[in-house]
Amino acid sequence: MSAPELAGLAAVVTGGASGIGLATALLLASRGARVACLDLAPEGLPEPLVGIRADVSDDAGVRAAVDQAAQRLGGIDILVNNAGIGAQGTIEDNPDDEWRRVFDVNVFGIVRTTRAALPHLRRSHHAAIVNTCSIAATAGLPDRALYSATKGAVLSLTRATAADLVAAGIRVNCVNPGTADTPWIGRLLDRAADPEAERAALNARQPTGRLVTADEVAAAIAYLASPLAGSTTGADLAVDGGMSGLRTRPRTPTPDPGSPHHTAR
């Protein structure tokens, strides 16, 4: 029997205690990687994940957490920059301090973590960085000006960093999820006047008629992190139910996966 595709590799996942980050960490571990999750609240993670507290807006803290992860894992081969926060509103709706706060996490957080991990990645024989970007980087979404601006920056940063690091053998890619069924989306829906109607509207705007699952995004991240993607760098992989490329007629939303009324197709 052949070894798992990520056997012998060490991975760090930021924002790894919930949502897409946790799904990714568990999938990487199931494929043989040793995995550390950097998160504001890393307690209670299932084995074999290693939890390390880190705030990506704190440079000194990030450097210490990354070094601790490298020590506990025996190096770093894969970095998944997944930590991020959301923001709502048009260009008029958020003050400067909120713009700075969201950029500090979503963009500068990737800068800090990548910068801290590079000395370890340069020692790897298989180095890969995967950033969690968004459909918001490539499509104009209403009431998402600030969030979209940060994700546009992540997309450009991914490509520029890929160009800078390709000669060192470090691949850099990103995934662009559509609206994913994550805790953040759950909190937005809870605050809506009609959560059920809002969820139906989110389902309907994706051609597949449903939200993207965290596991689907994790599978794309795991592919980009894997040696199987050894010739892929500077790429953005859409995991958006066809939202970025398809122009379909309006349809009746299908139930979410896991719903008693959902039929696999």
C-alpha positions as CSV (number, residue, x, y, z in Angstrom):
1,M,0.0,0.0,0.0
2,S,1.4,3.4,-1.0
3,A,1.9,6.1,1.7
4,P,-0.6,8.9,2.0
5,E,0.1,11.8,-0.4
6,L,1.1,14.2,2.4
7,A,3.1,11.7,4.6
8,G,6.1,13.2,6.1
9,L,5.0,16.8,5.5
10,A,4.2,19.4,8.2
11,A,1.4,22.0,7.7
12,V,0.4,25.1,9.5
13,V,-3.2,26.4,9.1
14,T,-4.2,29.8,10.4
15,G,-7.7,30.2,11.6
16,G,-7.6,26.5,12.0
17,A,-10.1,26.0,14.9
18,S,-13.3,26.4,13.0
19,G,-15.0,26.5,9.5
20,I,-12.8,26.2,6.5
21,G,-9.6,26.2,8.5
22,L,-10.7,23.2,10.7
23,A,-12.0,21.3,7.7
24,T,-8.7,21.9,6.0
25,A,-6.6,20.9,9.0
26,L,-8.5,17.6,9.5
27,L,-8.2,16.8,5.8
28,L,-4.5,17.4,5.6
29,A,-4.0,15.3,8.7
30,S,-6.1,12.5,7.2
31,R,-3.7,12.5,4.2
32,G,-0.7,12.0,6.4
33,A,0.5,15.6,7.3
34,R,1.4,16.7,10.8
35,V,-0.8,19.8,11.3
36,A,-0.7,22.8,13.7
37,C,-3.7,25.1,13.9
38,L,-2.9,28.8,14.7
39,D,-6.0,30.4,16.1
40,L,-7.3,32.9,18.7
41,A,-9.0,30.1,20.4
42,P,-7.2,26.8,19.6
43,E,-8.5,24.9,22.7
44,G,-10.3,21.6,22.3
45,L,-9.0,20.6,18.8
46,P,-9.3,17.0,18.0
47,E,-6.3,14.8,17.8
48,P,-3.9,14.7,16.1
49,L,-4.1,18.5,15.5
50,V,-1.7,20.7,17.4
51,G,-3.4,23.9,18.7
52,I,-1.3,27.1,19.1
53,R,-2.7,30.5,20.1
54,A,-1.9,33.2,17.6
55,D,-3.3,36.6,16.6
56,V,-2.3,37.4,13.0
57,S,-2.5,41.1,13.7
58,D,0.4,40.8,16.2
59,D,3.7,40.4,14.4
60,A,5.8,39.3,17.4
61,G,3.1,36.8,18.4
62,V,2.9,35.4,14.9
63,R,6.6,34.9,14.7
64,A,6.6,33.1,18.0
65,A,3.7,30.9,17.1
66,V,5.1,29.9,13.7
67,D,8.5,29.1,15.3
68,Q,6.7,27.0,18.0
69,A,4.7,25.2,15.3
70,A,7.9,24.4,13.4
71,Q,9.6,23.1,16.5
72,R,6.6,20.9,17.4
73,L,6.1,19.6,13.9
74,G,9.8,19.3,12.9
75,G,9.6,22.0,10.3
76,I,7.0,23.5,8.0
77,D,6.3,22.4,4.4
78,I,2.8,23.8,3.9
79,L,1.3,27.1,5.0
80,V,-2.4,27.7,4.7
81,N,-3.2,31.4,5.3
82,N,-6.9,31.0,6.2
83,A,-7.4,33.5,9.1
84,G,-9.7,36.3,8.2
85,I,-12.7,38.4,9.2
86,G,-15.7,39.7,7.4
87,A,-17.1,43.1,6.7
88,Q,-20.4,44.4,5.4
89,G,-21.3,47.7,3.8
90,T,-20.8,50.0,0.8
91,I,-17.8,52.3,0.4
92,E,-19.6,54.9,2.6
93,D,-20.6,52.6,5.5
94,N,-17.3,51.8,7.3
95,P,-15.0,54.4,9.0
96,D,-11.2,54.4,8.4
97,D,-10.5,52.5,11.6
98,E,-12.7,49.6,10.4
99,W,-10.9,49.6,7.0
100,R,-7.6,49.4,8.8
101,R,-8.8,46.6,11.2
102,V,-10.0,44.4,8.4
103,F,-7.0,45.0,6.2
104,D,-4.8,44.3,9.2
105,V,-6.2,40.8,9.6
106,N,-7.1,39.8,6.0
107,V,-4.0,41.2,4.2
108,F,-1.3,42.1,6.7
109,G,-2.1,38.8,8.6
110,I,-1.0,36.9,5.5
111,V,2.1,39.0,5.1
112,R,3.1,38.4,8.7
113,T,2.5,34.7,8.7
114,T,4.2,34.1,5.4
115,R,7.1,36.2,6.4
116,A,7.5,34.3,9.6
117,A,7.2,30.9,7.9
118,L,9.6,31.5,4.9
119,P,12.8,30.5,6.7
120,H,11.2,27.1,7.4
121,L,9.6,26.8,4.0
122,R,13.0,27.5,2.3
123,R,14.3,24.4,4.0
124,S,11.5,22.2,2.7
125,H,11.8,19.9,-0.3
126,H,8.1,20.5,-0.9
127,A,7.0,24.0,0.0
128,A,3.5,25.3,-0.7
129,I,1.5,28.3,0.5
130,V,-2.2,28.4,0.0
131,N,-4.2,31.6,0.7
132,T,-7.9,31.6,1.3
133,C,-9.2,34.4,-1.0
134,S,-12.8,34.8,-2.2
135,I,-15.1,35.2,-5.1
136,A,-15.3,38.8,-3.8
137,A,-11.9,39.3,-5.4
138,T,-13.2,38.7,-8.9
139,A,-16.9,39.6,-8.8
140,G,-18.6,42.8,-7.6
141,L,-20.8,41.8,-4.7
142,P,-23.3,44.3,-3.1
143,D,-22.5,45.6,0.4
144,R,-19.1,44.1,0.5
145,A,-16.8,47.0,-0.5
146,L,-14.3,46.7,2.3
147,Y,-14.2,42.9,2.3
148,S,-13.9,42.8,-1.5
149,A,-11.0,45.2,-1.4
150,T,-9.1,43.0,1.1
151,K,-9.7,39.9,-1.0
152,G,-8.6,41.7,-4.2
153,A,-5.4,42.5,-2.4
154,V,-5.0,38.8,-1.4
155,L,-5.4,37.7,-5.0
156,S,-2.7,40.2,-6.2
157,L,-0.5,39.4,-3.2
158,T,-0.7,35.6,-4.1
159,R,0.4,36.2,-7.7
160,A,3.2,38.6,-6.8
161,T,4.5,36.3,-4.0
162,A,4.4,33.3,-6.4
163,A,6.6,35.2,-8.8
164,D,9.0,36.1,-6.0
165,L,9.3,32.6,-4.6
166,V,9.1,30.3,-7.6
167,A,12.9,30.2,-8.0
168,A,13.1,29.0,-4.4
169,G,10.8,26.1,-5.2
170,I,8.0,27.5,-3.1
171,R,4.6,27.4,-4.8
172,V,1.9,30.0,-3.9
173,N,-1.7,29.7,-4.8
174,C,-5.2,30.7,-3.5
175,V,-8.7,29.4,-3.4
176,N,-11.7,31.6,-4.2
177,P,-14.7,30.2,-2.3
178,G,-18.2,31.4,-3.1
179,T,-20.5,32.0,-0.2
180,A,-19.5,29.2,2.2
181,D,-21.6,27.7,5.0
182,T,-19.3,28.9,7.8
183,P,-19.9,30.3,11.3
184,W,-19.5,33.8,10.0
185,I,-22.3,33.3,7.4
186,G,-24.3,31.7,10.2
187,R,-23.9,34.8,12.3
188,L,-24.9,37.1,9.4
189,L,-28.0,35.0,8.8
190,D,-28.9,35.1,12.5
191,R,-28.9,38.9,12.4
192,A,-31.1,39.1,9.3
193,A,-34.8,40.1,9.5
194,D,-35.8,36.9,7.8
195,P,-32.9,34.4,8.1
196,E,-34.6,31.7,6.0
197,A,-35.3,34.1,3.2
198,E,-31.8,35.4,3.3
199,R,-30.3,31.9,3.2
200,A,-32.5,31.1,0.2
201,A,-31.3,34.3,-1.6
202,L,-27.6,33.3,-0.9
203,N,-28.3,29.8,-2.2
204,A,-30.0,31.1,-5.3
205,R,-27.2,33.4,-6.4
206,Q,-24.9,30.4,-6.9
207,P,-25.6,28.4,-10.0
208,T,-25.6,25.1,-8.1
209,G,-28.4,26.5,-6.0
210,R,-26.7,26.0,-2.6
211,L,-23.9,27.3,-0.4
212,V,-20.4,26.0,-0.7
213,T,-19.4,23.6,2.1
214,A,-16.2,24.0,4.2
215,D,-15.2,20.5,3.1
216,E,-15.3,21.4,-0.6
217,V,-13.0,24.4,0.0
218,A,-10.7,22.2,2.1
219,A,-10.4,19.7,-0.7
220,A,-9.3,22.4,-3.1
221,I,-6.8,23.7,-0.6
222,A,-5.4,20.2,0.0
223,Y,-4.9,19.7,-3.7
224,L,-3.0,23.0,-4.1
225,A,-0.9,22.1,-1.1
226,S,-0.1,18.6,-2.4
227,P,2.8,17.4,-4.5
228,L,0.1,16.5,-7.0
229,A,-0.1,20.2,-7.8
230,G,3.6,20.5,-8.3
231,S,3.3,22.5,-11.5
232,T,0.6,24.9,-10.2
233,T,1.7,28.2,-8.8
234,G,0.3,31.7,-9.0
235,A,-3.2,30.3,-9.6
236,D,-6.6,31.1,-8.1
237,L,-9.0,28.1,-7.9
238,A,-12.7,29.0,-7.8
239,V,-14.8,26.9,-5.4
240,D,-18.0,28.9,-5.9
241,G,-20.7,26.7,-7.4
242,G,-20.1,28.3,-10.8
243,M,-20.7,31.8,-9.6
244,S,-17.6,33.3,-11.3
245,G,-17.9,31.8,-14.7
246,L,-21.5,30.7,-15.4
247,R,-24.4,32.8,-16.4
248,T,-27.5,30.7,-15.9
249,R,-31.2,31.4,-15.7
250,P,-32.8,32.0,-12.3
251,R,-33.7,28.7,-10.6
252,T,-35.5,27.5,-7.5
253,P,-32.9,27.1,-4.8
254,T,-32.1,23.5,-3.8
255,P,-31.9,22.6,-0.1
256,D,-28.5,22.6,1.6
257,P,-26.5,19.4,1.7
258,G,-27.5,17.5,4.9
259,S,-31.0,18.8,4.8
260,P,-33.7,16.0,5.0
261,H,-34.9,17.3,1.6
262,H,-31.5,17.3,-0.2
263,T,-31.0,14.9,-3.0
264,A,-27.4,14.2,-4.1
265,R,-26.7,14.9,-7.7
